[in-house]
Amino acid sequence: MYCPQCGKQIPDTSKVCGFCGNKILRVSTPPPPPPAEVPFKASEPEAEPVPEVAPEPVTVEKTEKKIHREEPAEISIEKTVEEINEKSAKQTREKTEKKVKERPAKKPRVKLEKKVKERPTKEPRIKPEKKAKVKAAKQLRVKTVKKPQEKPIPWKWILPAGIGGLVLVFLVLVYFSVLPLTGLQQFMELYLPSPNAKANLNELNCQNNSAEYVEIRSSWMENQVRMDGKPSSNEEWSDATCTNSVFRIPDYGEGLTQNDPISGRWWIKNDAEWVYLLVRLPVKHGQPERVFFDHFWPGPYVDHWAFSDGVSVSVSGGVSDIHGWDEISWKEDTDFGGKNQSKGAFHKDNQYYWFEFKKPLDSGEDLDWSWRPGGSTGLYNSTILGFLGLRENSGPHLLDMTVTFATK
């Protein structure tokens, strides 16, 4: 069966087209009415039989002809509706195909730009009297335009400033040539070292730091160290980290106002097994008794340090491997079954004291520190480089630091 609206084939039992939604008309013959009930009647006496009357003779030909006229052939209404639906669907399909064939091809749409007519700008209407006034004002404005004047040179400020600068330079020269050494002169010496110093190593690469606490990154050792108490060549310590620092006497909470700052230069480097240090102190400040490099852990400090280790080099050339600081004195590792694995030497020339020494990063002994390449001495621990005995009845000059060791 086909839909009369869209012409699509649909099942015969469909009431609505599944393609276009059109309702399908169905005409069905009503069922015949049920036979009427005959009421039951009591039996009556049988009537007497009526004699039969013979019917009139009728020919067979006429009877058949009469029956043919009176009883028309049966027509199926459902079949007729299906034929109508199929016919209308077929016509709809033919019309649709004909329209598609006759329909012309669509042309692509092209957006046309609107042509905007350029309108000439109209000058504002001005009365003749006003035009004359405007023209006169323009002429007057052209005549009265003033050229910018050049500003005069302020000699009244330049001359006093130049004279004051010359006086300041003169006073500085007099101060450094007449007055004795002072704290300011020591500071200048720290950042402008003497050009005649022997073995003036790595001058351009030295870090300048005058703080009481510094963070230092060690360098990886490329050049071997002879450990003779002095720089044997300019290349021996050229691969080390060089730092200019100020060593001070700590206050220790006693309210000292004069901590006696002393400037010095020192180098540090390491390899996979050792940490190497070279310390240089000016002769003019006096001769120290010894230079030491100590480490205290674990931090932060409360009442005392649980562990401590260090190495010191004296002006006599002796090297001590020490541990166990008890706020009064140190103990030698050799007195407690350990070994003195530190090495070092001392040297003096006309201008400087030199202290050169080394100590294992990790000796494996319980009394010594345990460091490694790429590690650090610790932020809350205490690592100190200093010297002792420069002044009578005074404490040591110290520099607190955190060291990060290099890797290859």
ZAGU-58537 format. One record per residue (C-alpha): x, y, z; residue in one letter; residue number from 1. Coordinates in pm, 1 decimal. Example, Ala and Ser with C-alpha at 12.3 -4.5 7.8 and 13.67 -1.06 7.14 Angstrom:
BEGIN
+----------+----------+----------+-----+-----+
!        x !        y !        z ! res !   n !
+----------+----------+----------+-----+-----+
!   1230.0 !   -450.0 !    780.0 !   A !   1 !
!   1367.0 !   -106.0 !    714.0 !   S !   2 !
+----------+----------+----------+-----+-----+
//
This chain:
BEGIN
+----------+----------+----------+-----+-----+
!        x !        y !        z ! res !   n !
+----------+----------+----------+-----+-----+
!      0.0 !      0.0 !      0.0 !   M !   1 !
!    122.0 !    356.1 !    -76.8 !   Y !   2 !
!     58.0 !    681.4 !    104.9 !   C !   3 !
!   -173.2 !    911.9 !    -94.2 !   P !   4 !
!     10.4 !   1220.4 !     38.3 !   Q !   5 !
!    383.8 !   1147.2 !    -19.9 !   C !   6 !
!    367.9 !    829.9 !   -234.0 !   G !   7 !
!    589.4 !    620.9 !     -4.1 !   K !   8 !
!    514.8 !    252.1 !     40.3 !   Q !   9 !
!    375.2 !    172.0 !    384.7 !   I !  10 !
!    237.9 !   -149.9 !    549.1 !   P !  11 !
!   -117.1 !   -245.1 !    471.6 !   D !  12 !
!   -221.2 !   -222.9 !    835.9 !   T !  13 !
!    -87.6 !    132.7 !    887.4 !   S !  14 !
!   -325.8 !    402.1 !   1008.2 !   K !  15 !
!    -74.8 !    689.9 !    978.5 !   V !  16 !
!    206.7 !    737.6 !    720.9 !   C !  17 !
!    548.0 !    703.5 !    890.1 !   G !  18 !
!    706.6 !    945.8 !    640.5 !   F !  19 !
!    469.7 !   1245.2 !    619.2 !   C !  20 !
!    225.1 !   1179.3 !    908.6 !   G !  21 !
!    -87.3 !   1165.0 !    686.5 !   N !  22 !
!   -381.2 !    968.5 !    829.1 !   K !  23 !
!   -484.8 !    672.0 !    609.3 !   I !  24 !
!   -855.7 !    648.4 !    537.1 !   L !  25 !
!  -1002.1 !    299.0 !    571.3 !   R !  26 !
!  -1363.1 !    200.3 !    483.5 !   V !  27 !
!  -1476.5 !   -129.9 !    622.3 !   S !  28 !
!  -1812.0 !   -302.8 !    582.9 !   T !  29 !
!  -2002.6 !   -322.8 !    905.0 !   P !  30 !
!  -2081.1 !   -675.1 !   1026.0 !   P !  31 !
!  -2436.3 !   -800.9 !    965.3 !   P !  32 !
!  -2677.1 !   -747.1 !   1252.1 !   P !  33 !
!  -2747.2 !  -1047.2 !   1470.8 !   P !  34 !
!  -3070.3 !  -1237.1 !   1402.9 !   P !  35 !
!  -3370.4 !  -1118.9 !   1595.5 !   A !  36 !
!  -3486.2 !  -1336.1 !   1875.1 !   E !  37 !
!  -3823.4 !  -1496.5 !   1823.3 !   V !  38 !
!  -4026.1 !  -1503.7 !   2137.2 !   P !  39 !
!  -4136.2 !  -1846.8 !   2251.0 !   F !  40 !
!  -4500.0 !  -1915.5 !   2212.6 !   K !  41 !
!  -4701.3 !  -2193.5 !   2361.1 !   A !  42 !
!  -4790.1 !  -2472.2 !   2132.0 !   S !  43 !
!  -5117.4 !  -2419.6 !   1951.2 !   E !  44 !
!  -5329.4 !  -2675.8 !   1793.3 !   P !  45 !
!  -5208.9 !  -2761.1 !   1451.5 !   E !  46 !
!  -5403.2 !  -2607.0 !   1174.1 !   A !  47 !
!  -5550.9 !  -2809.5 !    910.9 !   E !  48 !
!  -5332.2 !  -2850.8 !    609.4 !   P !  49 !
!  -5397.2 !  -2611.0 !    324.8 !   V !  50 !
!  -5405.9 !  -2770.1 !    -10.1 !   P !  51 !
!  -5107.4 !  -2676.6 !   -224.6 !   E !  52 !
!  -5164.0 !  -2458.1 !   -524.1 !   V !  53 !
!  -4946.8 !  -2527.9 !   -821.7 !   A !  54 !
!  -4738.6 !  -2223.6 !   -926.4 !   P !  55 !
!  -4766.2 !  -2073.9 !  -1262.9 !   E !  56 !
!  -4520.2 !  -2207.2 !  -1510.8 !   P !  57 !
!  -4211.7 !  -1978.7 !  -1556.0 !   V !  58 !
!  -3946.3 !  -2032.2 !  -1814.2 !   T !  59 !
!  -3589.1 !  -2085.4 !  -1695.7 !   V !  60 !
!  -3441.5 !  -1830.4 !  -1936.7 !   E !  61 !
!  -3644.8 !  -1542.4 !  -1798.0 !   K !  62 !
!  -3568.7 !  -1633.6 !  -1436.0 !   T !  63 !
!  -3196.0 !  -1640.1 !  -1490.4 !   E !  64 !
!  -3206.5 !  -1311.1 !  -1675.2 !   K !  65 !
!  -3405.1 !  -1151.5 !  -1396.1 !   K !  66 !
!  -3163.5 !  -1274.5 !  -1131.6 !   I !  67 !
!  -2870.3 !  -1134.4 !  -1327.9 !   H !  68 !
!  -3026.2 !   -788.1 !  -1333.8 !   R !  69 !
!  -3130.9 !   -771.1 !   -972.7 !   E !  70 !
!  -2808.8 !   -900.7 !   -804.3 !   E !  71 !
!  -2499.7 !   -690.3 !   -903.9 !   P !  72 !
!  -2143.5 !   -825.0 !   -855.9 !   A !  73 !
!  -1985.2 !   -779.1 !   -511.5 !   E !  74 !
!  -1721.2 !   -499.0 !   -483.1 !   I !  75 !
!  -1437.8 !   -499.7 !   -214.3 !   S !  76 !
!  -1422.4 !   -154.8 !    -54.7 !   I !  77 !
!  -1073.8 !   -207.5 !     97.2 !   E !  78 !
!   -933.6 !   -302.0 !   -240.0 !   K !  79 !
!  -1086.9 !      6.5 !   -398.5 !   T !  80 !
!   -929.7 !    235.7 !   -132.8 !   V !  81 !
!   -585.5 !     80.4 !   -181.3 !   E !  82 !
!   -610.4 !    130.7 !   -559.6 !   E !  83 !
!   -704.7 !    494.8 !   -505.0 !   I !  84 !
!   -413.9 !    549.3 !   -266.5 !   N !  85 !
!   -166.6 !    385.2 !   -503.8 !   E !  86 !
!   -292.9 !    594.3 !   -792.8 !   K !  87 !
!   -268.3 !    921.1 !   -603.6 !   S !  88 !
!     81.8 !    832.1 !   -472.8 !   A !  89 !
!    193.7 !    753.8 !   -826.8 !   K !  90 !
!     62.6 !   1087.6 !   -953.2 !   Q !  91 !
!    237.1 !   1269.3 !   -668.3 !   T !  92 !
!    568.7 !   1102.0 !   -752.3 !   R !  93 !
!    536.2 !   1189.0 !  -1123.0 !   E !  94 !
!    462.0 !   1552.7 !  -1044.7 !   K !  95 !
!    759.0 !   1574.0 !   -804.7 !   T !  96 !
!   1000.0 !   1421.1 !  -1059.2 !   E !  97 !
!    872.2 !   1653.6 !  -1330.9 !   K !  98 !
!    923.6 !   1960.4 !  -1109.2 !   K !  99 !
!   1278.1 !   1850.4 !  -1017.5 !   V ! 100 !
!   1367.6 !   1806.2 !  -1385.5 !   K ! 101 !
!   1217.3 !   2138.0 !  -1492.7 !   E ! 102 !
!   1366.6 !   2332.5 !  -1200.4 !   R ! 103 !
!   1664.0 !   2548.5 !  -1322.2 !   P ! 104 !
!   2001.6 !   2528.0 !  -1150.3 !   A ! 105 !
!   2053.6 !   2785.8 !   -878.3 !   K ! 106 !
!   2314.5 !   3048.6 !   -936.6 !   K ! 107 !
!   2565.4 !   3117.4 !   -655.2 !   P ! 108 !
!   2481.0 !   3419.4 !   -453.7 !   R ! 109 !
!   2725.7 !   3702.0 !   -488.5 !   V ! 110 !
!   2727.3 !   3974.6 !   -231.6 !   K ! 111 !
!   2730.7 !   4305.7 !   -409.0 !   L ! 112 !
!   2909.5 !   4584.4 !   -237.9 !   E ! 113 !
!   2701.6 !   4889.4 !   -209.1 !   K ! 114 !
!   2843.5 !   5183.1 !   -381.0 !   K ! 115 !
!   2853.1 !   5470.6 !   -142.7 !   V ! 116 !
!   2833.3 !   5798.5 !   -311.7 !   K ! 117 !
!   3088.5 !   6045.2 !   -191.2 !   E ! 118 !
!   2906.1 !   6350.4 !    -86.2 !   R ! 119 !
!   3095.0 !   6671.3 !   -113.1 !   P ! 120 !
!   3148.2 !   6839.8 !    216.6 !   T ! 121 !
!   2953.9 !   7153.2 !    246.9 !   K ! 122 !
!   3118.0 !   7455.3 !    389.0 !   E ! 123 !
!   2927.3 !   7613.4 !    674.4 !   P ! 124 !
!   2730.3 !   7909.8 !    576.4 !   R ! 125 !
!   2885.6 !   8222.6 !    717.6 !   I ! 126 !
!   2751.0 !   8566.2 !    683.7 !   K ! 127 !
!   2962.3 !   8810.3 !    481.8 !   P ! 128 !
!   3028.5 !   9028.1 !    784.6 !   E ! 129 !
!   3147.1 !   8730.6 !    987.2 !   K ! 130 !
!   3367.1 !   8611.0 !    700.1 !   K ! 131 !
!   3547.4 !   8942.3 !    699.3 !   A ! 132 !
!   3607.9 !   8924.3 !   1073.5 !   K ! 133 !
!   3742.6 !   8566.2 !   1053.0 !   V ! 134 !
!   3977.5 !   8660.9 !    769.3 !   K ! 135 !
!   4109.9 !   8959.7 !    961.4 !   A ! 136 !
!   4164.4 !   8743.0 !   1272.4 !   A ! 137 !
!   4364.9 !   8485.4 !   1069.4 !   K ! 138 !
!   4586.5 !   8753.0 !    922.1 !   Q ! 139 !
!   4647.7 !   8900.7 !   1265.2 !   L ! 140 !
!   4732.3 !   8555.5 !   1410.4 !   R ! 141 !
!   4992.1 !   8490.8 !   1138.7 !   V ! 142 !
!   5159.1 !   8820.1 !   1202.7 !   K ! 143 !
!   5171.5 !   8783.9 !   1580.1 !   T ! 144 !
!   5320.8 !   8425.8 !   1600.4 !   V ! 145 !
!   5631.2 !   8429.2 !   1822.0 !   K ! 146 !
!   5933.6 !   8203.6 !   1775.2 !   K ! 147 !
!   6035.4 !   7988.7 !   2072.7 !   P ! 148 !
!   6317.5 !   8146.1 !   2264.2 !   Q ! 149 !
!   6627.6 !   7944.3 !   2347.4 !   E ! 150 !
!   6675.6 !   7886.0 !   2719.8 !   K ! 151 !
!   6991.6 !   8039.1 !   2857.3 !   P ! 152 !
!   7254.0 !   7809.5 !   3009.5 !   I ! 153 !
!   7216.3 !   7806.6 !   3390.3 !   P ! 154 !
!   7572.6 !   7906.3 !   3471.0 !   W ! 155 !
!   7470.5 !   8006.2 !   3820.7 !   K ! 156 !
!   7418.2 !   7634.8 !   3902.9 !   W ! 157 !
!   7691.5 !   7475.2 !   3692.0 !   I ! 158 !
!   7976.2 !   7679.8 !   3828.9 !   L ! 159 !
!   7905.4 !   7610.6 !   4200.4 !   P ! 160 !
!   7855.5 !   7238.8 !   4127.9 !   A ! 161 !
!   8189.7 !   7213.8 !   3946.4 !   G ! 162 !
!   8372.8 !   7398.1 !   4220.5 !   I ! 163 !
!   8213.5 !   7177.5 !   4487.2 !   G ! 164 !
!   8317.9 !   6860.1 !   4297.3 !   G ! 165 !
!   8680.7 !   6975.7 !   4276.7 !   L ! 166 !
!   8684.5 !   7053.1 !   4649.0 !   V ! 167 !
!   8544.3 !   6706.4 !   4730.1 !   L ! 168 !
!   8809.1 !   6533.4 !   4518.8 !   V ! 169 !
!   9082.1 !   6737.2 !   4690.2 !   F ! 170 !
!   8954.3 !   6644.2 !   5037.1 !   L ! 171 !
!   8943.6 !   6272.3 !   4947.1 !   V ! 172 !
!   9303.6 !   6284.2 !   4823.1 !   L ! 173 !
!   9416.3 !   6459.6 !   5139.2 !   V ! 174 !
!   9232.0 !   6206.7 !   5357.6 !   Y ! 175 !
!   9394.6 !   5900.3 !   5202.9 !   F ! 176 !
!   9741.2 !   6054.3 !   5185.5 !   S ! 177 !
!   9762.5 !   6209.4 !   5533.9 !   V ! 178 !
!   9531.6 !   6031.0 !   5775.1 !   L ! 179 !
!   9616.2 !   5683.3 !   5911.4 !   P ! 180 !
!   9427.1 !   5367.9 !   5823.0 !   L ! 181 !
!   9061.2 !   5373.2 !   5927.1 !   T ! 182 !
!   8758.5 !   5154.3 !   5879.0 !   G ! 183 !
!   8671.3 !   5331.3 !   5552.6 !   L ! 184 !
!   9022.9 !   5279.9 !   5419.3 !   Q ! 185 !
!   9001.2 !   4910.4 !   5506.7 !   Q ! 186 !
!   8675.4 !   4891.2 !   5318.2 !   F ! 187 !
!   8840.6 !   5050.7 !   5012.2 !   M ! 188 !
!   9127.5 !   4806.8 !   5043.9 !   E ! 189 !
!   8882.0 !   4517.3 !   5046.6 !   L ! 190 !
!   8726.5 !   4612.3 !   4715.9 !   Y ! 191 !
!   9039.3 !   4767.7 !   4557.9 !   L ! 192 !
!   9324.7 !   4528.4 !   4648.6 !   P ! 193 !
!   9687.4 !   4624.9 !   4597.6 !   S ! 194 !
!   9812.1 !   4560.3 !   4239.0 !   P ! 195 !
!  10158.4 !   4461.0 !   4372.5 !   N ! 196 !
!  10034.6 !   4166.1 !   4580.1 !   A ! 197 !
!  10218.8 !   3841.6 !   4518.3 !   K ! 198 !
!  10018.2 !   3565.5 !   4353.4 !   A ! 199 !
!   9720.8 !   3800.7 !   4303.5 !   N ! 200 !
!   9496.4 !   3518.8 !   4183.6 !   L ! 201 !
!   9166.2 !   3546.7 !   4003.3 !   N ! 202 !
!   9131.1 !   3922.0 !   4064.0 !   E ! 203 !
!   8847.9 !   3979.0 !   3821.2 !   L ! 204 !
!   8639.4 !   3679.3 !   3936.3 !   N ! 205 !
!   8648.1 !   3742.1 !   4313.2 !   C ! 206 !
!   8316.3 !   3801.0 !   4482.5 !   Q ! 207 !
!   8285.9 !   4101.4 !   4712.3 !   N ! 208 !
!   8086.2 !   4037.6 !   5027.5 !   N ! 209 !
!   8111.3 !   4233.4 !   5350.2 !   S ! 210 !
!   7813.3 !   4070.5 !   5530.2 !   A ! 211 !
!   7845.0 !   3864.5 !   5847.8 !   E ! 212 !
!   7679.1 !   3566.5 !   5674.9 !   Y ! 213 !
!   7743.8 !   3454.8 !   5315.8 !   V ! 214 !
!   7624.8 !   3175.5 !   5087.5 !   E ! 215 !
!   7910.2 !   3031.7 !   4880.7 !   I ! 216 !
!   7910.1 !   2781.8 !   4593.9 !   R ! 217 !
!   8232.2 !   2583.6 !   4573.8 !   S ! 218 !
!   8404.7 !   2516.3 !   4240.0 !   S ! 219 !
!   8507.0 !   2180.7 !   4095.9 !   W ! 220 !
!   8882.5 !   2123.2 !   4117.2 !   M ! 221 !
!   9057.6 !   2108.9 !   3779.6 !   E ! 222 !
!   9414.0 !   2203.4 !   3887.5 !   N ! 223 !
!   9604.8 !   1998.7 !   4144.9 !   Q ! 224 !
!   9716.5 !   2162.3 !   4472.9 !   V ! 225 !
!  10072.3 !   2106.2 !   4603.4 !   R ! 226 !
!   9972.5 !   2188.4 !   4963.7 !   M ! 227 !
!  10292.8 !   2385.2 !   5032.6 !   D ! 228 !
!  10125.6 !   2677.5 !   5213.7 !   G ! 229 !
!  10124.6 !   2919.2 !   4921.7 !   K ! 230 !
!   9998.8 !   2947.8 !   4565.0 !   P ! 231 !
!  10269.4 !   2774.4 !   4361.6 !   S ! 232 !
!  10143.4 !   2923.6 !   4033.4 !   S ! 233 !
!   9869.5 !   3147.1 !   3904.6 !   N ! 234 !
!   9687.4 !   2842.7 !   3767.2 !   E ! 235 !
!   9687.6 !   2640.2 !   4091.0 !   E ! 236 !
!   9387.7 !   2822.2 !   4244.8 !   W ! 237 !
!   9247.3 !   2988.7 !   3932.4 !   S ! 238 !
!   8968.7 !   2728.4 !   3915.5 !   D ! 239 !
!   8845.7 !   2798.2 !   4272.6 !   A ! 240 !
!   8568.0 !   3028.1 !   4396.2 !   T ! 241 !
!   8731.7 !   3349.9 !   4519.3 !   C ! 242 !
!   8562.8 !   3573.9 !   4780.3 !   T ! 243 !
!   8658.8 !   3901.4 !   4949.0 !   N ! 244 !
!   8507.4 !   3900.0 !   5299.0 !   S ! 245 !
!   8518.3 !   4087.3 !   5628.6 !   V ! 246 !
!   8595.5 !   3887.0 !   5945.2 !   F ! 247 !
!   8448.0 !   4020.7 !   6269.9 !   R ! 248 !
!   8463.2 !   3941.9 !   6641.1 !   I ! 249 !
!   8114.7 !   3812.4 !   6731.5 !   P ! 250 !
!   7912.7 !   3989.8 !   6999.4 !   D ! 251 !
!   7794.1 !   3673.0 !   7178.3 !   Y ! 252 !
!   7526.6 !   3882.7 !   7350.5 !   G ! 253 !
!   7780.1 !   4081.4 !   7558.8 !   E ! 254 !
!   7693.4 !   4416.6 !   7399.6 !   G ! 255 !
!   8027.6 !   4475.5 !   7228.2 !   L ! 256 !
!   8030.3 !   4791.4 !   7020.5 !   T ! 257 !
!   8365.7 !   4736.7 !   6847.0 !   Q ! 258 !
!   8392.0 !   4406.3 !   6656.9 !   N ! 259 !
!   8722.3 !   4498.5 !   6485.7 !   D ! 260 !
!   8648.0 !   4410.8 !   6120.0 !   P ! 261 !
!   8941.6 !   4266.4 !   5924.4 !   I ! 262 !
!   8929.0 !   4222.2 !   5545.5 !   S ! 263 !
!   9061.9 !   3903.6 !   5387.5 !   G ! 264 !
!   9045.9 !   3694.5 !   5073.7 !   R ! 265 !
!   8990.3 !   3319.7 !   5050.8 !   W ! 266 !
!   8936.6 !   3047.7 !   4789.0 !   W ! 267 !
!   8740.9 !   2720.8 !   4804.0 !   I ! 268 !
!   8701.0 !   2422.6 !   4569.6 !   K ! 269 !
!   8635.4 !   2051.5 !   4593.2 !   N ! 270 !
!   8658.8 !   1725.7 !   4406.3 !   D ! 271 !
!   8486.3 !   1394.6 !   4474.9 !   A ! 272 !
!   8686.1 !   1331.1 !   4797.7 !   E ! 273 !
!   8831.9 !   1656.1 !   4940.2 !   W ! 274 !
!   8745.1 !   2016.8 !   5014.5 !   V ! 275 !
!   9035.9 !   2262.2 !   4958.1 !   Y ! 276 !
!   9076.4 !   2610.2 !   5115.0 !   L ! 277 !
!   9330.1 !   2892.4 !   5075.4 !   L ! 278 !
!   9313.5 !   3196.8 !   5309.4 !   V ! 279 !
!   9506.7 !   3523.0 !   5263.0 !   R ! 280 !
!   9532.2 !   3788.2 !   5541.4 !   L ! 281 !
!   9718.8 !   4122.6 !   5519.6 !   P ! 282 !
!  10036.6 !   4151.1 !   5725.4 !   V ! 283 !
!   9952.5 !   4505.8 !   5834.3 !   K ! 284 !
!   9667.3 !   4381.8 !   6059.2 !   H ! 285 !
!   9902.8 !   4164.4 !   6262.6 !   G ! 286 !
!   9991.9 !   3797.1 !   6273.9 !   Q ! 287 !
!   9716.4 !   3551.7 !   6372.2 !   P ! 288 !
!   9786.7 !   3239.4 !   6570.8 !   E ! 289 !
!   9589.5 !   2998.0 !   6352.0 !   R ! 290 !
!   9316.7 !   2973.9 !   6086.1 !   V ! 291 !
!   9031.9 !   2723.9 !   6122.2 !   F ! 292 !
!   8734.8 !   2588.6 !   5926.2 !   F ! 293 !
!   8465.1 !   2442.3 !   6157.8 !   D ! 294 !
!   8119.0 !   2291.5 !   6117.7 !   H ! 295 !
!   7843.5 !   2251.1 !   6383.1 !   F ! 296 !
!   7524.2 !   2044.8 !   6348.4 !   W ! 297 !
!   7233.6 !   1976.0 !   6372.7 !   P ! 298 !
!   7070.7 !   2318.5 !   6379.6 !   G ! 299 !
!   6920.2 !   2540.6 !   6486.4 !   P ! 300 !
!   7138.2 !   2613.9 !   6789.7 !   Y ! 301 !
!   6960.1 !   2609.3 !   7128.1 !   V ! 302 !
!   7197.4 !   2554.5 !   7422.8 !   D ! 303 !
!   7483.0 !   2366.0 !   7262.6 !   H ! 304 !
!   7577.4 !   2181.9 !   6944.5 !   W ! 305 !
!   7539.0 !   1805.7 !   6954.9 !   A ! 306 !
!   7813.3 !   1746.2 !   6695.3 !   F ! 307 !
!   8105.8 !   1951.5 !   6567.1 !   S ! 308 !
!   8409.9 !   1892.5 !   6348.3 !   D ! 309 !
!   8687.3 !   2108.9 !   6207.8 !   G ! 310 !
!   9041.6 !   2158.6 !   6084.1 !   V ! 311 !
!   9297.2 !   2425.9 !   6181.4 !   S ! 312 !
!   9641.1 !   2536.4 !   6056.2 !   V ! 313 !
!   9878.0 !   2728.3 !   6282.9 !   S ! 314 !
!  10155.9 !   2970.8 !   6186.9 !   V ! 315 !
!  10405.8 !   2697.0 !   6283.8 !   S ! 316 !
!  10263.8 !   2476.3 !   6006.4 !   G ! 317 !
!  10085.9 !   2230.9 !   6235.0 !   G ! 318 !
!   9755.1 !   2083.6 !   6117.4 !   V ! 319 !
!   9490.4 !   1961.2 !   6364.5 !   S ! 320 !
!   9187.7 !   1743.3 !   6293.0 !   D ! 321 !
!   8950.2 !   1839.1 !   6575.5 !   I ! 322 !
!   8597.9 !   1762.3 !   6697.0 !   H ! 323 !
!   8366.6 !   1789.6 !   6999.5 !   G ! 324 !
!   8346.9 !   2161.1 !   7081.5 !   W ! 325 !
!   8204.9 !   2191.9 !   7438.4 !   D ! 326 !
!   8179.9 !   2573.9 !   7447.0 !   E ! 327 !
!   8531.3 !   2584.0 !   7599.1 !   I ! 328 !
!   8778.1 !   2378.6 !   7393.8 !   S ! 329 !
!   8821.0 !   2129.9 !   7109.2 !   W ! 330 !
!   8937.8 !   1765.7 !   7117.9 !   K ! 331 !
!   9184.8 !   1598.0 !   6883.8 !   E ! 332 !
!   9051.6 !   1307.4 !   6675.1 !   D ! 333 !
!   9368.5 !   1109.5 !   6751.2 !   T ! 334 !
!   9289.8 !   1123.1 !   7127.0 !   D ! 335 !
!   8963.9 !    931.3 !   7066.4 !   F ! 336 !
!   9079.3 !    657.9 !   6828.4 !   G ! 337 !
!   9044.4 !    862.2 !   6511.5 !   G ! 338 !
!   9294.5 !    964.2 !   6245.5 !   K ! 339 !
!   9432.9 !   1303.1 !   6148.3 !   N ! 340 !
!   9333.9 !   1299.7 !   5779.6 !   Q ! 341 !
!   9365.8 !   1677.4 !   5729.4 !   S ! 342 !
!   9666.2 !   1830.7 !   5553.4 !   K ! 343 !
!   9789.2 !   2188.2 !   5529.1 !   G ! 344 !
!  10075.7 !   2440.6 !   5543.9 !   A ! 345 !
!  10153.0 !   2806.9 !   5627.0 !   F ! 346 !
!  10351.7 !   3071.6 !   5437.1 !   H ! 347 !
!  10437.2 !   3440.0 !   5488.3 !   K ! 348 !
!  10565.6 !   3703.1 !   5243.4 !   D ! 349 !
!  10606.6 !   4080.3 !   5268.1 !   N ! 350 !
!  10236.9 !   4160.0 !   5245.2 !   Q ! 351 !
!  10028.3 !   3853.1 !   5330.0 !   Y ! 352 !
!   9988.0 !   3547.4 !   5551.5 !   Y ! 353 !
!   9888.1 !   3234.7 !   5355.4 !   W ! 354 !
!   9704.9 !   2931.6 !   5500.2 !   F ! 355 !
!   9650.2 !   2635.3 !   5266.8 !   E ! 356 !
!   9471.8 !   2316.4 !   5382.7 !   F ! 357 !
!   9232.0 !   2036.1 !   5287.5 !   K ! 358 !
!   9002.7 !   1786.6 !   5464.9 !   K ! 359 !
!   8797.2 !   1487.4 !   5337.4 !   P ! 360 !
!   8434.1 !   1550.8 !   5249.0 !   L ! 361 !
!   8342.2 !   1218.5 !   5410.6 !   D ! 362 !
!   8621.2 !   1029.1 !   5590.3 !   S ! 363 !
!   8387.5 !    756.9 !   5709.4 !   G ! 364 !
!   8467.9 !    821.5 !   6077.9 !   E ! 365 !
!   8190.1 !    895.1 !   6325.3 !   D ! 366 !
!   8382.5 !   1195.7 !   6458.9 !   L ! 367 !
!   8399.9 !   1379.0 !   6122.2 !   D ! 368 !
!   8141.8 !   1558.3 !   5910.4 !   W ! 369 !
!   7978.5 !   1378.6 !   5616.0 !   S ! 370 !
!   7942.9 !   1580.5 !   5295.1 !   W ! 371 !
!   7920.4 !   1491.6 !   4926.9 !   R ! 372 !
!   7951.2 !   1668.6 !   4587.0 !   P ! 373 !
!   7629.1 !   1849.6 !   4503.5 !   G ! 374 !
!   7530.1 !   1871.0 !   4871.6 !   G ! 375 !
!   7532.7 !   2159.5 !   5118.3 !   S ! 376 !
!   7654.3 !   2224.0 !   5470.4 !   T ! 377 !
!   7295.0 !   2306.7 !   5568.9 !   G ! 378 !
!   7097.9 !   2625.2 !   5615.0 !   L ! 379 !
!   7030.4 !   2587.2 !   5988.9 !   Y ! 380 !
!   7369.9 !   2438.4 !   6067.6 !   N ! 381 !
!   7671.8 !   2658.4 !   6130.5 !   S ! 382 !
!   7984.3 !   2656.2 !   5911.8 !   T ! 383 !
!   8257.4 !   2901.1 !   6017.4 !   I ! 384 !
!   8582.0 !   3020.7 !   5863.7 !   L ! 385 !
!   8795.9 !   3232.3 !   6096.2 !   G ! 386 !
!   9130.3 !   3302.2 !   6262.4 !   F ! 387 !
!   9242.5 !   3336.4 !   6623.7 !   L ! 388 !
!   9510.1 !   3527.1 !   6817.2 !   G ! 389 !
!   9524.5 !   3846.1 !   6614.5 !   L ! 390 !
!   9445.5 !   4060.7 !   6918.0 !   R ! 391 !
!   9541.7 !   3998.4 !   7281.0 !   E ! 392 !
!   9256.8 !   3905.6 !   7513.5 !   N ! 393 !
!   9003.0 !   3911.7 !   7226.9 !   S ! 394 !
!   8782.3 !   3652.3 !   7063.7 !   G ! 395 !
!   8831.8 !   3502.0 !   6719.0 !   P ! 396 !
!   8743.6 !   3680.7 !   6397.6 !   H ! 397 !
!   8470.1 !   3479.2 !   6225.3 !   L ! 398 !
!   8270.7 !   3455.2 !   5902.5 !   L ! 399 !
!   7954.2 !   3245.6 !   5911.6 !   D ! 400 !
!   7852.4 !   3078.9 !   5584.6 !   M ! 401 !
!   7665.5 !   2805.8 !   5400.0 !   T ! 402 !
!   7868.1 !   2615.6 !   5138.4 !   V ! 403 !
!   7723.7 !   2425.4 !   4843.7 !   T ! 404 !
!   7972.8 !   2177.8 !   4695.1 !   F ! 405 !
!   8022.6 !   2146.2 !   4320.1 !   A ! 406 !
!   7976.1 !   1840.2 !   4103.4 !   T ! 407 !
!   8180.8 !   1742.4 !   3801.1 !   K ! 408 !
+----------+----------+----------+-----+-----+
//
